Amino acid sequence: MQDLLPVLRERAQETEDRRALSAETVKALAETGFFRLLQPSRWDGLEADPVTFLRAVRLIGSACGSTGWVASVVGVHNWQLGLFPDQAQQDVWGADTSIRMSSSYAPTGRVSAVDGGYRISGRWSFSSGCDHATWVLLGGIVPPDGETPADFRTFLVPLGDYAIVDVWDTVGLRGTGSNDIVIEDAFVPAYRSLSFNDTARCVCPGQELNTGPLYRIPYASIFSYAITTPIIGMATGAYDAHVAYTRERVRVSYVGVKAAEDPHSQVRVAEAAADLDAAWLALEYDLGELMRLATAGEKLPMPLRLRVRRDQVRGTELAIRAVDRLFENSGGRALAAGTPIQRFWRDAHAGRVHAINDPERALSAFGKGSSACRSPTRWCEP
């Protein structure tokens, strides 16, 4: 992976200009084994610890924000497919275990239950990396039927049943190719769908064959950090670029003095580094706790799961604060098109607007759930 980072940095502007990752970049990521990190071992996957996956995401994001974003969201889908019924996994990986999926989870399409499955149609936005995938995971709500309540599900759809519409033209994450998915009318067998209720309860059909602890981790914990980690990576890349730039920069307010020797500049750099360390240490600790309990076969306490979401949204906030401080400390030359610092700044803010990064709901849930606990740093048994 380390050998690929200089190449990703060199391609960062090209990736932004083409508004999508190149086939060469995706192939290079695949050749490192990255996309197999969270894939079940029975499908030639590595079943790696999620922190191992996210460390790789952070490295990729520090070289190119768009590449880090696509790598993370596409890579985590191989974990989610492991939760689906076995026949769905057979459909995707039966002939080729290197197949990739994109996604769009907002339930913007129309779903109706029919014999043997569902019919879906509509338009879904923000499907990052869809040009490099041959299946898509789409969110949809199955309407209530009599005493059966509405059900929010993920539907797995092959490329032949959907079209990609090129609409992606943005100020940040321009290279992610997050285009729209359009379906006229497609049938999805019941086994190619997964209820979010099951993922919340950590009881999914795929666990019958994928029995490792990795597949007993909550969806909300894995997926939310798959969104935050590329942003931490972007802020890390901004930090590295800023420090390298500051070594040679001379500040007007200190005639003849390099910015690296300005004590105020030094404080801002230290604050940014501290924010990044805090965001990352919380991630490692939280996911380590989840994996420890899952490996031991123990129940995952709800307060711990709430803390993971709390730390995830805070991790995004800390990364944004770090990249803002570094950008502000870089001076006017950082505004030039093509410079890494402004690209990381735009990409990080673009990633921040993902709905899973909105802090209020996660913080409110933690505050409510921890009211019975004796300490905010510990959790109560449910």
N, C-alpha and C positions, 0 to 999 in steps of 0.2 A: 504493500500500500504506500509506504513512504516514497518509493521510487516513482510512483505515479503523480505525486503532488506537484512537482515542478511543471509537468506537462499540463495539469489542470490549471495552474496559474497562468501559463502561457496562453491557454485557450479561453480564458475567462472572458475577454472582450469579444472574441469570435462567438462564443456561446451566447453572449448577450445580443450581439448583432443578428444572429440567425434566429433568435427567440426560441431556441430549443437546443438540447444537447445533441451533439453529433453522434452518428452511429459508431465512430471510432472511440469516443469517450465511453459510451455504454458498453461496447465490447471490452474495452480495457478494464472497466470496473468488474464486469462478469469474469474476466480471466483471473482477477485476484481472488475470486471466490466470495466476494462481498455479498452478492445477492443470495447466497446459500447460507449465510450466517444463521438466520432464524428459521430456515427450512427444515422440516422433519428429516431425521436421519434415514428413514425408510424411503425417502424420495431424494437420496443423494445429498441431503442437507447436512449442516454441521451442528445444528441444535446448540448454538453457542449461548453463553450467558448474555442477557440483553445489554449489559454494560459493555461487553466486548463489541457488540454491534454499534452501540452509540459512540464508543470511542472512535471507531472507524468513521462514523458519520461526522463527528466533530472535526476530524482531520480533513476529510473531503471538503466540508463547508469552509474550513479555514483557507483552502486554496481557491475555491470558487463557490460562491453562495448558491447559485442556481443548481450546480451539480450536487452539492450537499443536500439541497432540498429534495431533488428528484430521487437521489440515491436512498434517502431515508424513507420517504413515503412509499416508493416502489418496493424497497427492501422489506418493509414491515408487512407488506401484503402476503409474503410467503409464510409469515407466522400466522396471520389470520386465516389463510386457507387451511392451515393445519387444524383449525377448529371446526371446519365444515364436515358434513358427512363424507365418508370415504369415497363414495361414487363421484362427488364433486372434485375431489383430489385426483381421482383416476382420470376424469375428463380433461383436467388441465395438464397434469404431469405424466399421464400414462405412457405417452409416446415420446415426451421430451421434458426432462426435469429442469431445463433451463428457461422454461416459459415464464414470462413476466406479466404482471397485472398492474393497471392503474386504477384510480378510484374517483368517486365523487359521492360523498355520503349524505349531503343535504337532501332531504326527501322532496325534491321538486317535481318528480314525475308522477304519473298516475298508475295505480296498481289495482288489480282486481283478482280475486281468488277464483280459480276455475278447476275443473277436474284434473288432478295430478300436479297442480302447481299454480302459477300465476301468469297473468298477461300484464306487461308493463309497456308504457310509452311515455314520451316527454323529452325534456331537455335538462341536462345536468351540466353544471359549470365547474371550472377549476380542476380538471383532471390532469394533474401534473405528470409529465412523462408519457402521456397516452400514445404518442407516436412510436414509442419503443415497447409497446405492450400489445398482446393479442387477446387479452381478456380484460374486463373492467368490473369492478365492484361498485354497485350503485345502491344508495339508500332509498328506501321507499316505505310508505305506511300502508299496510293492509287495512282497509276500513273495517269498522266493527260489524259484526253479523249476529243479530239477535243477542244472546248472552255472551257471545265471544267478543272480548274487547279489541280495540285497534292494536296492531302489532307493528312496531318499527323493525324492519328487517334489512339485511344486506342481500342484494341479488347479484349473482355471478353470471355474466353475459359474455359470450364469445364475440370476436370481432365481426363476424359475418352478420350479426344481428344489430349492430350499431354503426353509426357514422361519426367521424370526427370533423368538427367545424372549426376552422382556424379563426379564432377571435382574439388571441393573446397578444396584446400590445399595451404594455404597462410601464410604469416608472421604476419598478423594482421587481426582482426575481424574473427579469425579462427572458432569461434563458431556460425557463422551466417548461415551456410549451404547454401551459396549463389550459388547454382548449376545451371546448364544449363537446359533450357526448349527446347524440340525438338518436332516439329510437322511435320508429313509426309504430310498430306493434310487434312485440316479441313474446314468445312463450318461454317461461323459465320453470323447469321442473322443481318440485318442492325441495328436492335434495340439494339444489343449487341455491339455496337461501339459508340465511342464519339470523335468528332473532337476537336483537340486542339485549333482550331480557335474559337470554341464556349466557351471553358474554358477561353481563353484569353479575350473574350468579356463579360465574366460573364453572358452569356445567354445560359443556357443548358436545355435540355428537363426535367430533374428531378426537376427543380425548380417549375414546375407546381403543384406538390404535396408536395414537400419539400420546403415550403415557408419561413422557418426561415432565419434570417440573416447569419447564418453559411454557407449556401449554395450559398451566393452571394459574397463570398470572392474569389479572384483570385486563380486559381490552383497554379500558380508560387509562390505565397506568402505562401500558406499552405505547399505545398510539399517541397519547398526549406528549410523552417525552420524545417521540419520533418527530414531533413538530418543533418542540423547544430546542432540541439538540443542534439542528442545523443553524439556528439563530445564535446559539452559543458559539458554534464554529465560525460563523460570520464575524462575530465580535472578536473572536480570537485572531482571525485573519486581519481584522482592522488593527488590533493591538500590535501584531507583528509588523505590519506595514508602517504603522505610525512610529514605532520605535526605530525602525530602519531609516525612515525619513527624517526623524528628529535629530539623528546623529549628525547630519550635515546641514540642517536648517539653521539660519541665523535670524534672530528676532530683531525687528526694527526698534522695539522699545528698549532693547539692551544692545546698543550699538557694538557690533563686532563680537557679540557673545552668542555661542551656539545655543539653540533651544534646549538641548539636552542638559545644559548647565543652569538653566532657569529654574529656581526652586519651585515656583508656582507650577511650571510644566511638570516637574518631577512629581508633585503631589497629585496632579490629575492622572498621570500614568499609574501611580501606585493605587489610587482609588479604583481605576478601571480594572487593574489586575486583581484587586481584592474582590470586586464584584464578580468577576469571572470565576475565581476560585470558589467563592461561596455558592454560586449557582451549580458548579460542577460537583463539589463535595456533597451537596444535598442530594443530587441525582444518584451518585454512586452509593450513598448510604441507604437511601430509600429503596432502590431497586435491589440492593444487596439484602435488605431485610425481607422483601417479598420473596426473593429466590431462596433464602434460607428457610423460611417457613414452608414454602411450596415443596422444597426438597425433603423436608422433614415430614411432609404429609399433614401439616397442621393447617387449621383454618386461618384465613387471612383476615385479621380484625378490621372492621369497617373504619375505625379511627385511623388506622395506619393507611388505608386506601385513601382516606380524605387528606391525610398529610402529604401523600404523594402528589395529589392534585394541587394542594396548596403550594408545595415546593416547586412544582412544575410551572405554575403561572408566575410565581416569584422568580424562578430561574429566567423566564423570558424577560421579565421586568428588569432584572439585574443586567442581562446581556444588552438590552436596549440602552440602559443607563450608561453602561460602559462604552458602547459604540458612540453614543452621543457625546460623551465627555472627550473621547479621543478625536472625534470629528471637529469639535469646537476648539480643541487644542492644536489643530493642524494648520490653522491659518488659511488665507485665501487661496493658496496654490492647490489646496485639496479639492477645490471646486472644479478643477480642470477635468474635462471628459477623458475617460480612459485611465484615470488614477485609481488604484485599488481602494483607497479609503472611502471615496464617495460611492463606489459601487457597493462595498460592504454596508455602508450606511443606508443606502436605498434598499438593498436586499433585506437587511434586518428589519427595517420598518415595514416592508411588504409582508414579511413572514409574521410580524406581530399582529396584523389585522386578521389572521386566521381566528375563527370563532373560539377555538379551544384555548386560545391565549387570553381571553377576556377574564380578568381576575375576580370580578365581584362574586360571581356564582360559586366559584371554587372556594374563595375565602369565606364566604358566608356559610357554606356547607361545613367547612372545617370548624368555624367558630361555634356553630350550633352543635356539631357533633362532639366537640371537646368540652362542652360546658360541664359535663359530669366527670371529667378527668381531673386528676390532682395536679398534673403538670403538662404544659403545652409541648414538652419535648418527649413525652411518653404517650402511650395509648392504653385505653381501657379494654378489657375483654368485652365482647358484645354480649 
